[in-house]
Amino acid sequence: MALTNLIDLIAEVAAKRAAREAKAKADTPDEVRSHWTLILAKTRNLQRLWLR
């Protein structure tokens, strides 16, 4: 349960950052994609830690 909450928190922070940066820059599809790859990489790392 705690892992799910942590993943949700990370995703929420990344989404807020992406929204803030989107206001500053009109064309940001690449940056949003880079945030998602970061989120996915962090979740994979967290899942590996929990499975050990």
N, C-alpha and C positions, 0 to 999 in steps of 0.2 A: 504494500500500500504506500509506503513512504517513497519507494522508487517511482511510482506513478506520479505522485505529487511533485517530486523533484523534476521529472521530465516535463510535466505541465508548466512548472515555474520557468524552466529554461526556455521552453517554447514561447511562453508569454513575453518574457523579456526580449527575446529575439524579434518577436513580432512588433513590439513597441519600438525597438530600435529601428527596425526596417520602416515602420510608419513615419518615424521622425525624420529619417534620412530621405524618405520619399517626398516629404514636403519640401526639403531643401533642393532635391534634384527631381526633375520631371521624369527622366527616363532611368529607371533603376531595376529593370528585370534581372540583370546579372547579379546585382548586389543581393536581391531577395533570394535568388538561387544559392548564392554563396552562404547566406545565413541558414538555409535549409540543409545544405550539406554539412555545415558545422553542427547543427542540431542532431542530425542523423548520426554523425560520427561520435558525438558525445553520448548519445543513447546507446549505441553499440558498445562503447567502452564501459558504460555503467552496467549494462547487461552482462558483459563478460566478467566484470568484477563480482557481481552478485551470483553468478553461476559457479564460481570457484569454490 
